Amino acid sequence: MAMMAIPECLQGPEQLSVTGPKVIFSFELFGTTVNFTETVILEWIVMAIILGGCAFLTHNLKVRGVSKRQAIAEMAVEAITNLVRDTMGKRWLWFTPYIASIFCFSIFGSLISLLGFRAVTSDFSVLLTWAAMTFALITWTKLKFGGVGGYLKGFADPIPVMLPINILSEISTPTAMALRHFGNIAGGSIIMGLIYFGLTSLSHMIGMQGAWLSIGIPAVLSLYFDLFSDFMQAFIFVMLTMVFISNAGPQEDADGA
Amino acid sequence: MLGFLSIDIGTILFTLANTLILFLGIRHFLFKPVNNVLEARQAEVDKSIKAAEEAKANAEAAEQEYREKLTAAKEEAQTMLRNATRKAQQREEEIIASAKAEAAGIMKQNQAELEREKRSAERALRSEVSGLALMVAEKVVEREIKPEDHARLIDEFINSVGDAE
């Protein structure tokens, strides 16, 4: 009966399950079932955090006598603007807010797992959506700068035999992006789940009544699997997006115009 | 509960909409205000630089003007000095010339007077000598002297007096 003295939250997980997001409700639309999952609610929470943060940082901006909040906002905007300018060139500067939103969405969507929620980015559908948006922008850029003829001719480049390989590479670009990001975040969360589960079992095995070994040790690993990995993946995803989209267009002039 | 690697059309549609909303939101709440402020600051800096450049140009123009004025003033002073010197020289020459003329006039007058006095002295001497000669002649006549001797003696005497002048 000594076990009852320990609160349930300190018992640690009793089983490990790897599942997708919960479906909150479903509805019929044009004959298909559309699910409303917990991912969407978490997305809303993340969006509220990001937009609230933006509104907080940018309220009461001044040209002179900059406050700390404003300095942070300006630094963030300038940093991401410079990143886009260096990676994509001046022509794509209008693209900066999109990169910023994907970057923030990815980081905060991953970091929300630190609050005990399911990471938004461990839902493959989310990454697939973002990768599809990148793919759409790549295709749009190719069509814009090359025309339909140039776009279709690009598949037979340099020789027509390459057609299937070119189609594969075209499709593999977004797929690889989505899977890379998803795999890292979801894999990290599985590893962290395994560690918690393992440490709990170990605690019980050596005669502890609570999962005491789970205190401290996972935090160090979480630095990598949650913080570092989340930042890395967000950065990689937006870098790839920028590189692929700017490469889809013609090379910039030497003066960067 | 969906599968771990499920592809869910509902999530995709909602995520697409959410991403677009986030894009618009970030653009509106972060980029627009911050870029506006940055542009305003840039404009202010540009304005300050322009104003400073204008002020500098004005200062340079003023300096140039003063320099020119200074040069003109110096030239004027030089001219005035030269004119004054020339006038003074002229005046000096005039004064000297008039002084010379005056001195020459005085000299001439003196000489004429001297001449006159000499002449009157000569006359006085001649008459006195004549008298003296007569006196001497009377004495010589007493000692039987011819009239020829008498005249010759007088002339000799007068000439010797004239030489002694």
HADDOCK unambig.tbl for C-alpha pairs under 7 A between the chains (distance, minus, plus):
assign (segid A and resid 18 and name CA) (segid B and resid 4 and name CA) 6.59 0.50 0.50
assign (segid A and resid 19 and name CA) (segid B and resid 2 and name CA) 6.91 0.50 0.50
assign (segid A and resid 19 and name CA) (segid B and resid 3 and name CA) 5.68 0.50 0.50
assign (segid A and resid 19 and name CA) (segid B and resid 4 and name CA) 4.68 0.50 0.50
assign (segid A and resid 20 and name CA) (segid B and resid 1 and name CA) 6.31 0.50 0.50
assign (segid A and resid 20 and name CA) (segid B and resid 2 and name CA) 4.74 0.50 0.50
assign (segid A and resid 20 and name CA) (segid B and resid 3 and name CA) 4.63 0.50 0.50
assign (segid A and resid 20 and name CA) (segid B and resid 4 and name CA) 3.95 0.50 0.50
assign (segid A and resid 20 and name CA) (segid B and resid 5 and name CA) 6.86 0.50 0.50
assign (segid A and resid 21 and name CA) (segid B and resid 1 and name CA) 5.99 0.50 0.50
assign (segid A and resid 21 and name CA) (segid B and resid 2 and name CA) 5.67 0.50 0.50
assign (segid A and resid 22 and name CA) (segid B and resid 1 and name CA) 4.35 0.50 0.50
assign (segid A and resid 22 and name CA) (segid B and resid 2 and name CA) 6.22 0.50 0.50
assign (segid A and resid 23 and name CA) (segid B and resid 1 and name CA) 5.45 0.50 0.50
assign (segid A and resid 23 and name CA) (segid B and resid 2 and name CA) 6.85 0.50 0.50
assign (segid A and resid 34 and name CA) (segid B and resid 9 and name CA) 6.57 0.50 0.50
assign (segid A and resid 34 and name CA) (segid B and resid 10 and name CA) 4.67 0.50 0.50
assign (segid A and resid 35 and name CA) (segid B and resid 10 and name CA) 4.92 0.50 0.50
assign (segid A and resid 35 and name CA) (segid B and resid 11 and name CA) 6.89 0.50 0.50
assign (segid A and resid 36 and name CA) (segid B and resid 10 and name CA) 6.24 0.50 0.50
assign (segid A and resid 36 and name CA) (segid B and resid 11 and name CA) 6.77 0.50 0.50
assign (segid A and resid 37 and name CA) (segid B and resid 11 and name CA) 6.81 0.50 0.50
assign (segid A and resid 40 and name CA) (segid B and resid 11 and name CA) 6.65 0.50 0.50
assign (segid A and resid 40 and name CA) (segid B and resid 14 and name CA) 6.57 0.50 0.50
assign (segid A and resid 40 and name CA) (segid B and resid 15 and name CA) 6.93 0.50 0.50
assign (segid A and resid 47 and name CA) (segid B and resid 22 and name CA) 6.45 0.50 0.50
assign (segid A and resid 51 and name CA) (segid B and resid 25 and name CA) 6.53 0.50 0.50
assign (segid A and resid 51 and name CA) (segid B and resid 26 and name CA) 6.54 0.50 0.50
assign (segid A and resid 54 and name CA) (segid B and resid 29 and name CA) 5.82 0.50 0.50
assign (segid A and resid 54 and name CA) (segid B and resid 30 and name CA) 5.40 0.50 0.50
assign (segid A and resid 55 and name CA) (segid B and resid 29 and name CA) 5.64 0.50 0.50
assign (segid A and resid 58 and name CA) (segid B and resid 30 and name CA) 6.33 0.50 0.50
assign (segid A and resid 58 and name CA) (segid B and resid 33 and name CA) 6.75 0.50 0.50
assign (segid A and resid 58 and name CA) (segid B and resid 34 and name CA) 6.90 0.50 0.50
assign (segid A and resid 62 and name CA) (segid B and resid 37 and name CA) 6.80 0.50 0.50
assign (segid A and resid 63 and name CA) (segid B and resid 37 and name CA) 5.66 0.50 0.50
assign (segid A and resid 63 and name CA) (segid B and resid 40 and name CA) 6.59 0.50 0.50
assign (segid A and resid 63 and name CA) (segid B and resid 41 and name CA) 5.55 0.50 0.50
assign (segid A and resid 74 and name CA) (segid B and resid 34 and name CA) 6.09 0.50 0.50
assign (segid A and resid 77 and name CA) (segid B and resid 31 and name CA) 6.61 0.50 0.50
assign (segid A and resid 97 and name CA) (segid B and resid 23 and name CA) 6.19 0.50 0.50
assign (segid A and resid 97 and name CA) (segid B and resid 26 and name CA) 6.42 0.50 0.50
assign (segid A and resid 97 and name CA) (segid B and resid 27 and name CA) 5.41 0.50 0.50
assign (segid A and resid 97 and name CA) (segid B and resid 31 and name CA) 6.86 0.50 0.50
assign (segid A and resid 98 and name CA) (segid B and resid 23 and name CA) 5.39 0.50 0.50
assign (segid A and resid 101 and name CA) (segid B and resid 22 and name CA) 6.14 0.50 0.50
assign (segid A and resid 101 and name CA) (segid B and resid 23 and name CA) 5.30 0.50 0.50
assign (segid A and resid 101 and name CA) (segid B and resid 26 and name CA) 6.44 0.50 0.50
assign (segid A and resid 124 and name CA) (segid B and resid 5 and name CA) 5.94 0.50 0.50
assign (segid A and resid 124 and name CA) (segid B and resid 6 and name CA) 6.67 0.50 0.50
assign (segid A and resid 124 and name CA) (segid B and resid 7 and name CA) 6.51 0.50 0.50
assign (segid A and resid 125 and name CA) (segid B and resid 7 and name CA) 5.10 0.50 0.50
assign (segid A and resid 125 and name CA) (segid B and resid 8 and name CA) 5.93 0.50 0.50
assign (segid A and resid 125 and name CA) (segid B and resid 11 and name CA) 6.15 0.50 0.50
assign (segid A and resid 125 and name CA) (segid B and resid 12 and name CA) 5.54 0.50 0.50
assign (segid A and resid 126 and name CA) (segid B and resid 11 and name CA) 6.88 0.50 0.50
assign (segid A and resid 126 and name CA) (segid B and resid 12 and name CA) 6.14 0.50 0.50
assign (segid A and resid 126 and name CA) (segid B and resid 15 and name CA) 6.06 0.50 0.50
assign (segid A and resid 129 and name CA) (segid B and resid 12 and name CA) 5.60 0.50 0.50
assign (segid A and resid 129 and name CA) (segid B and resid 15 and name CA) 6.79 0.50 0.50
assign (segid A and resid 129 and name CA) (segid B and resid 16 and name CA) 6.29 0.50 0.50
